[in-house]
Amino acid sequence: RHLYTCTQNSLSLIISVFVYISTFYQAVLQALEDGLKKADADPSVKAVMICGENGKFSAGADIRGFSSPKTLGVALGPIVSLIESSEKPVVAAIEGVALGGGLEVALGCHYRVAHAKARMGLPEVTIGLLPGAEGTQRLPRLIGVPAALDMITTGKHIPATEALKLGLVDEIVEENTIEAAIRLANKVIGQPLGPRRLSLKPVPKLPNMEAFLQEAQVKVKRQARGFLAPELCFQAVQAATQRPFAEGVRRERELFQVLLSSGQAQALQYAFFAERAVHRWATPAQPTAASTFTVAGQGLGTMGQGIVTSLVKANIPVVALEQNLEYLNKGRKAVMVLLEREAKKMEGGAQKLDFHNPARLQFTVDFNLLHDVDLVIEAVFENMALKKEIFHKLSNICKPGALLCTNTSALDIDEIASATSRPQQVIGTHFFSPAHVMRLLEIIYGRHTSPSAIATAMQLAKDMKKVGVVVGNCFGFVGNRMMFPYVEQAVFLLEEGSRPEAVDQVLEDFGFKIGPFRMSDLAGLDVGWRSRKGQGLTGPSLPAGSSARQRRGQRYSPLPDLLCERGRFGQKTGKGWYQYERAGGRTATPDPWIHGFLSQYRDTHRIETRYIDQEEILERCLFSLINEGFAILAEGIASGPEHLDVIYLNGYGWPKHRGGPMFYASTVGLPRVLAKLQKYSEAHPDVPKLRPSAFLKKLVAVGNAPLKEWMSYLSRQSPKL
Ligand SMILES: CC/C=C\C/C=C/C(=O)SCCNC(=O)CCNC(=O)[C@H](O)C(C)(C)COP(=O)(O)OP(=O)(O)OC[C@H]1O[C@@H](n2cnc3c(N)ncnc32)[C@H](O)[C@@H]1OP(=O)(O)O
């Protein structure tokens, strides 16, 4: 943001511009261009140094600018060229971050000095673009093709220490970066600049470049699953290996334009801002125990282990509690394995994982040790009676201000709170498995939960580096409630003639990592079976004489129950919707037994088998999920469509380049979503989840309102959101 010119011994400020290189695009570019020309023309100026303000070099172009028709993104390229062609040495002083266009500017400089704590990267791929200011051509020339491909196709940020090893920066410093850059500038005055101009350098050769590129392309394609940007990033880097610099730049610009108009870039940029909007969301209240939490993890099963690991990673002191020594020792061992693994990943980084210190992590079976903690996260298994018993005990033992959180994916927060004398301090925290990896945290407030309890849970999410989304209390909350109709449709499609692998394929082609049946096999079919038994939908509590395919006047499919009755719980038993190489195996193969079973089932229930095309599979699964999203918004269970999208992007594997289910609905067009739901609902009148939500109808009736205006059409919103 500052361009300094460096005379032999003195430093004078020439211009001051803004944080994001293109926030005031024309002004910033103009200022850079003017400053450089002025420096070049002034014989008293011997060198130039470019740095940022307030300890940050640049986060790159203003992402909002890419959705404006007047985007002038490519104009940054000529400025980078101008920097490079300067007859006086130009040194970048990198502090904080140098990302995207920011790093591209640094690549135009002849030298780069970075602070040891700085981070660098070309994250354009994560917003659906490629580094379009000649970065795909300069970076491989500087650090070689493998490292450049890795940075450009993944968008990862790298620490300065790694940048130094790669040769991306010339020097790293612990103290004053700007002074170090000026020192370097003074040192190199008069030295030839040709060897420092990256556009003149050849791309370093590899003995097996072609084979390397082929393999890399296959890998990028396999991981992208319909996401265009990584593939086009690859092509731009490939161009650097095949063409002279200027032609490579032309190719980069063509590919950039393809991405800019692809629709995927808008989806990803929407997702970028949606996540930040959700993060910014706050209640008027202050957290009660901000940043000084001592947290007790209650229950050390799979979820509890992940939660404790996450807390330790976030440097939050933890007391981990189990009901007996056997479970405690088992849980402790598992947590230690996870923590050792995390510590290994963090090796070489600035932060160390401190988990052998009992003041940071303590394991106990003594409930009384919870007396002094600020917050408890209960993570026993999903059983209302057990949870109520524990909350009653917690309410008696914990100090008056302590917040009591329950990790649940569906249970009623109010009922759990009713077992305590402090329902205002009871809140749901729905972690996703594995809890030390997954970023999402659904925060569920009950009828009596206080605003400061919500604010405290939000603070906890921030401290744990998770994306906390506050939602209301209803069966399945937001994520699972939207997932139920999706899975229900997938199973109905099997009844009507489809196969698990056909349904999964359509949804995987859409971009999900795994389809609903592979997912169900992974999670275990017994989980849903237990829940359906609890709801009286199957098992001994099902009233005698119930129809096989109807429950409470609605269509019901007993297929998952029938599989469970045959011991087919999925991967854990080696059989589920697919077959596996062994119990615990992970390779799903279509199972002829399932095909035979389905056709027998259709015969038994006199269901005519029909061919179901990909469009119907996709629409019935996705539109029923989206329809539920509209119902959720109308009921005031969530603050806005961005919140639902952030939940789906971070907890349910929704493909990022589709922006989330509600954003996707807006791109399909609400009138089309409505028309299709109406059609499917007419064909299946006994499936309420296909009946279009009144809110969706309203948004269509007012003329297909744009997503950012949806909430203005609701008269009533939750007072707590
Ligand atoms: C033809 C080619 C032309 C040009 C090529 C160049 C292209 C580019 O440069 S594209 C942009 C590439 N840069 C990025 O993708 C960086 C995005 N930002 C981040 O990763 C992070 O914000 C950060 C690491 C820079 C900082 O993280 P953190 O400290 O956690 O803060 P926040 O993420 O909450 O951000 C704070 C605030 O800043 C807004 N913001 C950040 N970066 C940008 C940006 N590049 N454009 C616009 N706005 C940005 C962010 O939205 C937050 O504001 P709000 O809370 O109001 O949303």
The ligand as a MOL file (V3000), in Angstrom:
LIG
                    3D

  0  0  0     0  0            999 V3000
M  V30 BEGIN CTAB
M  V30 COUNTS 57 59 0 0 0
M  V30 BEGIN ATOM
M  V30 1 C -7.0500 -10.9430 -13.6040 0
M  V30 2 C -6.4280 -11.1490 -12.3580 0
M  V30 3 C -6.4790 -10.0050 -11.5520 0
M  V30 4 C -6.0120 -10.0090 -10.4670 0
M  V30 5 C -5.4190 -11.1860 -9.8950 0
M  V30 6 C -5.6660 -11.1730 -8.4990 0
M  V30 7 C -6.6810 -11.8710 -8.0030 0
M  V30 8 C -6.8450 -11.8560 -6.5760 0
M  V30 9 O -6.0600 -11.2940 -5.8430 0
M  V30 10 S -8.2110 -12.6320 -5.9920 0
M  V30 11 C -8.0960 -12.4360 -4.2530 0
M  V30 12 C -7.0980 -13.3590 -3.6930 0
M  V30 13 N -7.0470 -13.2120 -2.2600 0
M  V30 14 C -7.7340 -14.0030 -1.4460 0
M  V30 15 O -8.4240 -14.8980 -1.8480 0
M  V30 16 C -7.5970 -13.6960 0.0050 0
M  V30 17 C -8.9160 -13.7400 0.6690 0
M  V30 18 N -8.8230 -13.3740 2.0750 0
M  V30 19 C -8.4280 -14.2290 3.0130 0
M  V30 20 O -8.0290 -15.3350 2.7840 0
M  V30 21 C -8.5410 -13.7510 4.4330 0
M  V30 22 O -9.4960 -12.7320 4.4710 0
M  V30 23 C -7.2150 -13.2160 4.9950 0
M  V30 24 C -6.2400 -14.3760 5.1640 0
M  V30 25 C -6.6040 -12.1580 4.1240 0
M  V30 26 C -7.4810 -12.5760 6.3730 0
M  V30 27 O -8.1400 -13.5260 7.1890 0
M  V30 28 P -8.7880 -13.0840 8.5860 0
M  V30 29 O -7.7990 -12.3370 9.3620 0
M  V30 30 O -9.3780 -14.3110 9.1930 0
M  V30 31 O -9.9320 -12.0390 8.2360 0
M  V30 32 P -11.2500 -12.2450 7.3950 0
M  V30 33 O -11.1410 -13.3770 6.4610 0
M  V30 34 O -12.4130 -12.2340 8.3160 0
M  V30 35 O -11.2320 -10.9120 6.5150 0
M  V30 36 C -11.4100 -9.6270 7.0970 0
M  V30 37 C -12.2800 -8.8050 6.2080 0
M  V30 38 O -11.5910 -8.5840 4.9800 0
M  V30 39 C -12.3990 -9.0100 3.8790 0
M  V30 40 N -11.4850 -9.4910 2.8380 0
M  V30 41 C -10.3870 -10.2270 2.9910 0
M  V30 42 N -9.8000 -10.4280 1.8190 0
M  V30 43 C -10.5340 -9.7950 0.8890 0
M  V30 44 C -10.4320 -9.6310 -0.4990 0
M  V30 45 N -9.4100 -10.1430 -1.1900 0
M  V30 46 N -11.3820 -8.9390 -1.1230 0
M  V30 47 C -12.4010 -8.3880 -0.4460 0
M  V30 48 N -12.5580 -8.4870 0.8900 0
M  V30 49 C -11.6220 -9.1880 1.5440 0
M  V30 50 C -13.2700 -10.0930 4.4610 0
M  V30 51 O -14.4060 -10.2860 3.6840 0
M  V30 52 C -13.5640 -9.5160 5.8310 0
M  V30 53 O -14.5280 -8.5140 5.6860 0
M  V30 54 P -16.0470 -8.7520 6.0740 0
M  V30 55 O -16.0310 -9.3140 7.4500 0
M  V30 56 O -16.6710 -7.4210 5.9330 0
M  V30 57 O -16.5770 -9.7460 5.0720 0
M  V30 END ATOM
M  V30 BEGIN BOND
M  V30 1 1 1 2
M  V30 2 1 2 3
M  V30 3 2 3 4
M  V30 4 1 4 5
M  V30 5 1 5 6
M  V30 6 2 6 7
M  V30 7 1 7 8
M  V30 8 2 8 9
M  V30 9 1 8 10
M  V30 10 1 10 11
M  V30 11 1 11 12
M  V30 12 1 12 13
M  V30 13 1 13 14
M  V30 14 2 14 15
M  V30 15 1 14 16
M  V30 16 1 16 17
M  V30 17 1 17 18
M  V30 18 1 18 19
M  V30 19 2 19 20
M  V30 20 1 19 21
M  V30 21 1 21 22
M  V30 22 1 21 23
M  V30 23 1 23 24
M  V30 24 1 23 25
M  V30 25 1 23 26
M  V30 26 1 26 27
M  V30 27 1 27 28
M  V30 28 2 28 29
M  V30 29 1 28 30
M  V30 30 1 28 31
M  V30 31 1 31 32
M  V30 32 2 32 33
M  V30 33 1 32 34
M  V30 34 1 32 35
M  V30 35 1 35 36
M  V30 36 1 36 37
M  V30 37 1 37 38
M  V30 38 1 37 52
M  V30 39 1 38 39
M  V30 40 1 39 40
M  V30 41 1 39 50
M  V30 42 1 40 41
M  V30 43 1 40 49
M  V30 44 2 41 42
M  V30 45 1 42 43
M  V30 46 1 43 44
M  V30 47 2 43 49
M  V30 48 1 44 45
M  V30 49 2 44 46
M  V30 50 1 46 47
M  V30 51 2 47 48
M  V30 52 1 48 49
M  V30 53 1 50 51
M  V30 54 1 50 52
M  V30 55 1 52 53
M  V30 56 1 53 54
M  V30 57 2 54 55
M  V30 58 1 54 56
M  V30 59 1 54 57
M  V30 END BOND
M  V30 END CTAB
M  END
